[in-house]
């Protein structure tokens, strides 16, 4: 591959190289950008640069040049404590650092940093495939510097460390998560000695912040086949360190010859299935958590066999705790996942031919705008090895979705708000907020969902008066919609 020609095609790289030449510092592109160039892989527009000198001075010179190139001011961020800087161009993020060597304390993944050579900098990289560099120097512009045969490991599809993996992972345990993340994203194997070192050093995860762990976990979840990463996390013992609820799904119990399925591998199959329908991170989290309460609700009955009654409701209650511990967002994202976990069995119960409009209305009311995502999750939840059975279930879901479309078009139930509000009830009967108001409102809503009345004031208000009277309340003021 002619890297010099590729670099010449991008004026940004030429400006970076010229800035280094002006400062008389040897300069290189390093890391993931080089890896992806060698792989002919689509790469993200962020590039790491290293020089034998001051990365900050280099970044300042580059920023000035690029502002002329782009004809606009650019963001320059300087991190003096770390000796690094970042230039944000319109279409690229450029990170600059001086070459360094690192040493670590046992209780921290934050290194003690000293100035170093290019080889020192490459030695501190996590994996051989990320330790390649491309020269930006005039004498050998575009030359690939690959001291650990990263190219060979790319051809062999292997993740391995430049140094002794026990040292690499003990120094910075996050690299264990990164090894599994890269293996998952690239569909590579982890070298046996490297994977064995992950197993030996798994307890070092305790010094990591949960935010960094979750950041890598989310990248695994967003990969094309996330089950591969989860199997590596489980086999290595890393998953046990931060996600015990998922580990608890693993295993099969047998009583009187009756066994239940392994819910860990079922969950991974659902997750992979869902990837064919959606690349949404939070829908994928719903797949991961949809059966998370099965170990806590598992019961064996001689006549019924294994049951998991109420696992959807208990699972929904577990979602906030898991999100909080993993430092996932405690906002509408969490509520979305919680809703899908709670409702994931509902469409399955609607595959019968006798499904009623009322049942469809209730599902639409509860799922709201997330009904389409819920149906994707339910389709992914079909993991039978019996092809005919899978085909039948998918056809049944087609029928359910058609029924949903028909009811929605006719009744407009999705996200509907009953015309009878608590304020109307309190004003009509002159009663304060409380249990009675909620009971009247609920009965009116149920009548609408059952199809007894339409969600129109002229039909709902008389019913509200009737319900109030049955509960012993007489109206003191009759109101109209205009009021």
KETI-123860 format. One line per field, with one value per residue (C-alpha): x negated, z negated, y negated; residue number from 1; residue in three letters. Coordinates in steps of 0.5 Angstrom, whole numbers, plus 500, padded with zeros to 3 digits. Each point is the difference from the previous one (the first is absolute). Layout:
N
xx: (X  ...)
zz: (Z  ...)
yy: (Y  ...)
i: (NUM  ...)
aa: (ALA  ...)
// end
This chain:
483
xx: (500  497  501  497  505  506  497  499  507  502  498  500  495  495  502  498  494  497  502  495  495  500  499  495  503  500  508  504  508  501  505  507  500  494  503  506  496  497  506  504  505  504  497  503  498  495  493  494  493  494  493  494  500  506  507  503  496  501  507  500  496  505  506  497  499  507  504  497  501  508  501  503  497  499  501  493  500  494  499  493  501  500  495  506  504  506  502  507  500  507  499  495  498  492  497  492  495  493  497  500  498  505  499  506  502  503  507  501  500  498  492  494  498  493  497  499  498  505  498  502  506  502  498  505  506  505  500  495  505  501  492  499  498  499  495  501  493  497  494  505  507  506  495  504  496  502  495  505  503  507  501  499  505  505  499  500  506  497  500  494  496  493  497  501  508  500  496  505  506  498  497  507  505  505  496  503  507  497  497  507  503  495  501  507  500  495  502  493  497  497  493  500  494  504  507  497  497  507  502  494  501  508  500  496  506  502  495  504  506  507  500  494  503  507  497  496  506  505  495  500  508  500  495  503  500  500  501  493  498  504  498  493  501  504  494  495  504  500  507  501  496  505  507  502  507  498  495  506  504  495  501  505  504  503  506  503  497  503  495  501  496  493  503  493  499  507  499  494  504  506  495  496  507  502  494  503  506  497  493  503  496  506  504  494  500  507  498  495  504  507  499  495  505  501  495  504  507  498  504  501  507  501  506  498  493  495  504  497  507  499  493  502  502  495  495  503  499  492  499  499  495  496  500  498  494  497  501  505  504  506  505  504  495  501  508  500  496  504  507  497  498  507  504  496  504  507  499  499  507  503  498  507  505  505  496  505  500  500  493  497  502  497  494  500  502  494  495  501  495  496  504  496  494  504  502  492  498  506  498  492  503  502  494  502  496  506  500  508  501  497  503  507  499  497  506  504  497  501  508  499  497  505  505  496  500  508  502  495  503  507  499  494  498  493  498  507  502  507  504  503  494  499  502  506  502  498  504  506  501  496  495  493  494  500  502  507  498  495  505  505  495  498  507  501  493  502  506  497  494  506  503  507  499  496  495  505  503  507  499  495  503  507  496  496  506  503  494  500  507  498  495  504  499  505  497  500  499  501  495  499  494  499  500)
zz: (500  502  494  502  506  495  496  505  502  494  499  492  500  504  495  494  503  502  493  498  505  498  492  502  497  502  501  501  501  495  497  503  506  503  498  504  506  500  500  505  495  499  495  495  501  494  501  495  501  496  501  496  497  497  503  497  504  506  499  500  506  504  497  503  507  500  499  506  504  497  500  493  493  497  493  497  493  496  494  497  495  505  505  505  505  504  507  502  507  504  502  496  493  499  494  498  495  499  500  493  496  494  493  496  492  498  498  506  508  500  502  498  507  502  507  505  507  505  498  493  502  504  495  495  505  498  506  506  505  497  499  507  503  506  501  502  500  507  500  500  501  500  497  496  493  497  495  497  507  499  508  499  494  504  505  495  497  493  494  496  496  502  493  495  499  493  499  505  497  493  501  504  499  505  505  499  501  507  502  500  503  506  501  500  505  504  500  497  496  493  500  495  496  500  498  494  498  500  495  495  500  500  492  502  503  493  501  506  500  502  505  504  500  502  506  503  498  504  506  500  500  506  504  505  496  493  497  502  495  495  500  500  494  497  501  498  493  502  500  493  498  502  502  495  502  507  498  496  506  502  499  500  495  500  496  501  507  501  502  502  505  499  499  501  507  502  498  504  506  499  500  507  503  498  504  506  498  497  498  494  494  495  504  500  492  500  503  495  494  503  496  494  495  502  495  494  502  502  497  502  499  502  504  504  500  500  499  500  498  499  503  504  494  496  505  502  492  501  506  496  495  505  504  494  498  507  501  506  501  494  505  506  502  494  500  507  499  493  504  506  494  497  506  504  499  502  507  500  496  506  505  500  505  494  498  499  502  492  499  506  497  494  503  504  494  496  505  504  505  498  502  507  496  495  506  502  494  500  507  497  494  505  499  502  504  503  507  501  493  501  506  497  494  505  504  494  498  507  499  493  503  506  494  496  507  501  492  500  507  497  493  499  494  500  495  499  494  497  501  493  495  493  500  503  495  494  503  502  493  496  497  498  504  497  501  502  506  502  500  504  505  501  501  506  503  499  504  505  501  500  506  496  501  505  497  501  495  501  499  494  496  499  498  495  497  499  497  495  498  499  495  497  503  503  505  497  507  507  505  507  505  501  492)
yy: (500  493  496  494  499  501  495  495  501  496  493  501  505  495  495  504  502  493  498  505  499  492  502  505  506  507  502  506  502  506  504  502  496  503  507  498  498  506  504  496  499  494  496  494  493  500  501  500  497  501  496  500  494  495  503  493  496  504  500  492  499  505  496  494  503  504  493  497  507  500  492  501  500  507  503  501  504  500  505  498  505  506  496  501  496  500  496  501  499  500  507  503  500  500  502  498  503  500  507  503  506  502  504  501  501  506  496  496  501  492  501  496  497  498  498  505  503  502  507  499  497  506  505  496  501  506  504  502  498  493  499  499  493  496  495  493  498  498  505  506  497  505  506  505  501  507  502  506  503  496  501  508  500  496  506  505  497  500  495  500  496  497  501  506  500  501  493  497  502  499  493  498  505  496  503  507  497  497  506  503  494  500  508  499  494  503  507  502  505  498  504  506  497  493  503  504  494  496  506  500  492  500  497  494  497  498  494  497  495  503  495  502  508  498  496  506  504  496  500  508  499  496  505  504  506  498  507  502  495  502  507  498  495  506  505  496  498  492  500  503  494  495  503  506  500  502  505  503  502  505  507  505  504  507  503  506  500  493  495  492  497  496  493  497  503  499  492  500  503  495  494  503  501  493  497  502  495  494  497  496  501  500  505  504  499  502  507  501  498  503  507  497  502  507  503  497  502  507  506  507  503  508  498  494  501  494  493  493  496  493  499  495  495  502  499  493  498  503  495  494  503  503  493  497  504  500  493  500  494  500  496  502  505  504  499  503  506  501  499  505  505  500  501  505  506  496  500  508  501  496  505  504  499  498  494  495  492  499  503  497  493  501  502  494  496  503  500  493  498  506  505  501  501  505  504  501  502  505  503  500  504  506  505  507  504  503  496  501  498  494  498  501  496  494  501  499  494  497  501  497  494  500  500  494  496  501  498  494  497  501  498  496  503  499  495  498  496  501  494  500  498  499  493  501  506  495  494  504  504  494  505  500  504  507  507  499  495  506  505  496  498  507  503  495  502  507  499  497  505  506  496  499  492  496  495  494  495  502  507  500  494  504  506  496  498  507  502  495  501  507  498  496  493  495  495  493  497  502  498  500  501  492  499)
i: (1  2  3  4  5  6  7  8  9  10  11  12  13  14  15  16  17  18  19  20  21  22  23  24  25  26  27  28  29  30  31  32  33  34  35  36  37  38  39  40  41  42  43  44  45  46  47  48  49  50  51  52  53  54  55  56  57  58  59  60  61  62  63  64  65  66  67  68  69  70  71  72  73  74  75  76  77  78  79  80  81  82  83  84  85  86  87  88  89  90  91  92  93  94  95  96  97  98  99  100  101  102  103  104  105  106  107  108  109  110  111  112  113  114  115  116  117  118  119  120  121  122  123  124  125  126  127  128  129  130  131  132  133  134  135  136  137  138  139  140  141  142  143  144  145  146  147  148  149  150  151  152  153  154  155  156  157  158  159  160  161  162  163  164  165  166  167  168  169  170  171  172  173  174  175  176  177  178  179  180  181  182  183  184  185  186  187  188  189  190  191  192  193  194  195  196  197  198  199  200  201  202  203  204  205  206  207  208  209  210  211  212  213  214  215  216  217  218  219  220  221  222  223  224  225  226  227  228  229  230  231  232  233  234  235  236  237  238  239  240  241  242  243  244  245  246  247  248  249  250  251  252  253  254  255  256  257  258  259  260  261  262  263  264  265  266  267  268  269  270  271  272  273  274  275  276  277  278  279  280  281  282  283  284  285  286  287  288  289  290  291  292  293  294  295  296  297  298  299  300  301  302  303  304  305  306  307  308  309  310  311  312  313  314  315  316  317  318  319  320  321  322  323  324  325  326  327  328  329  330  331  332  333  334  335  336  337  338  339  340  341  342  343  344  345  346  347  348  349  350  351  352  353  354  355  356  357  358  359  360  361  362  363  364  365  366  367  368  369  370  371  372  373  374  375  376  377  378  379  380  381  382  383  384  385  386  387  388  389  390  391  392  393  394  395  396  397  398  399  400  401  402  403  404  405  406  407  408  409  410  411  412  413  414  415  416  417  418  419  420  421  422  423  424  425  426  427  428  429  430  431  432  433  434  435  436  437  438  439  440  441  442  443  444  445  446  447  448  449  450  451  452  453  454  455  456  457  458  459  460  461  462  463  464  465  466  467  468  469  470  471  472  473  474  475  476  477  478  479  480  481  482  483)
aa: (UNK  UNK  UNK  UNK  UNK  UNK  UNK  UNK  UNK  UNK  UNK  UNK  UNK  UNK  UNK  UNK  UNK  UNK  UNK  UNK  UNK  UNK  UNK  UNK  UNK  UNK  UNK  UNK  UNK  UNK  UNK  UNK  UNK  UNK  UNK  UNK  UNK  UNK  UNK  UNK  UNK  UNK  UNK  UNK  UNK  UNK  UNK  UNK  UNK  UNK  UNK  UNK  UNK  UNK  UNK  UNK  UNK  UNK  UNK  UNK  UNK  UNK  UNK  UNK  UNK  UNK  UNK  UNK  UNK  UNK  UNK  UNK  UNK  UNK  UNK  UNK  UNK  UNK  UNK  UNK  UNK  UNK  UNK  UNK  UNK  UNK  UNK  UNK  UNK  UNK  UNK  UNK  UNK  UNK  UNK  UNK  UNK  UNK  UNK  UNK  UNK  UNK  UNK  UNK  UNK  UNK  UNK  UNK  UNK  UNK  UNK  UNK  UNK  UNK  UNK  UNK  UNK  UNK  UNK  UNK  UNK  UNK  UNK  UNK  UNK  UNK  UNK  UNK  UNK  UNK  UNK  UNK  UNK  UNK  UNK  UNK  UNK  UNK  UNK  UNK  UNK  UNK  UNK  UNK  UNK  UNK  UNK  UNK  UNK  UNK  UNK  UNK  UNK  UNK  UNK  UNK  UNK  UNK  UNK  UNK  UNK  UNK  UNK  UNK  UNK  UNK  UNK  UNK  UNK  UNK  UNK  UNK  UNK  UNK  UNK  UNK  UNK  UNK  UNK  UNK  UNK  UNK  UNK  UNK  UNK  UNK  UNK  UNK  UNK  UNK  UNK  UNK  UNK  UNK  UNK  UNK  UNK  UNK  UNK  UNK  UNK  UNK  UNK  UNK  UNK  UNK  UNK  UNK  UNK  UNK  UNK  UNK  UNK  UNK  UNK  UNK  UNK  UNK  UNK  UNK  UNK  UNK  UNK  UNK  UNK  UNK  UNK  UNK  UNK  UNK  UNK  UNK  UNK  UNK  UNK  UNK  UNK  UNK  UNK  UNK  UNK  UNK  UNK  UNK  UNK  UNK  UNK  UNK  UNK  UNK  UNK  UNK  UNK  UNK  UNK  UNK  UNK  UNK  UNK  UNK  UNK  UNK  UNK  UNK  UNK  UNK  UNK  UNK  UNK  UNK  UNK  UNK  UNK  UNK  UNK  UNK  UNK  UNK  UNK  UNK  UNK  UNK  UNK  UNK  UNK  UNK  UNK  UNK  UNK  UNK  UNK  UNK  UNK  UNK  UNK  UNK  UNK  UNK  UNK  UNK  UNK  UNK  UNK  UNK  UNK  UNK  UNK  UNK  UNK  UNK  UNK  UNK  UNK  UNK  UNK  UNK  UNK  UNK  UNK  UNK  UNK  UNK  UNK  UNK  UNK  UNK  UNK  UNK  UNK  UNK  UNK  UNK  UNK  UNK  UNK  UNK  UNK  UNK  UNK  UNK  UNK  UNK  UNK  UNK  UNK  UNK  UNK  UNK  UNK  UNK  UNK  UNK  UNK  UNK  UNK  UNK  UNK  UNK  UNK  UNK  UNK  UNK  UNK  UNK  UNK  UNK  UNK  UNK  UNK  UNK  UNK  UNK  UNK  UNK  UNK  UNK  UNK  UNK  UNK  UNK  UNK  UNK  UNK  UNK  UNK  UNK  UNK  UNK  UNK  UNK  UNK  UNK  UNK  UNK  UNK  UNK  UNK  UNK  UNK  UNK  UNK  UNK  UNK  UNK  UNK  UNK  UNK  UNK  UNK  UNK  UNK  UNK  UNK  UNK  UNK  UNK  UNK  UNK  UNK  UNK  UNK  UNK  UNK  UNK  UNK  UNK  UNK  UNK  UNK  UNK  UNK  UNK  UNK  UNK  UNK  UNK  UNK  UNK  UNK  UNK  UNK  UNK  UNK  UNK  UNK  UNK  UNK  UNK  UNK  UNK  UNK  UNK  UNK  UNK  UNK  UNK  UNK  UNK  UNK  UNK  UNK  UNK  UNK  UNK  UNK  UNK  UNK  UNK  UNK  UNK  UNK  UNK  UNK  UNK  UNK  UNK  UNK  UNK  UNK  UNK  UNK  UNK  UNK)
// end
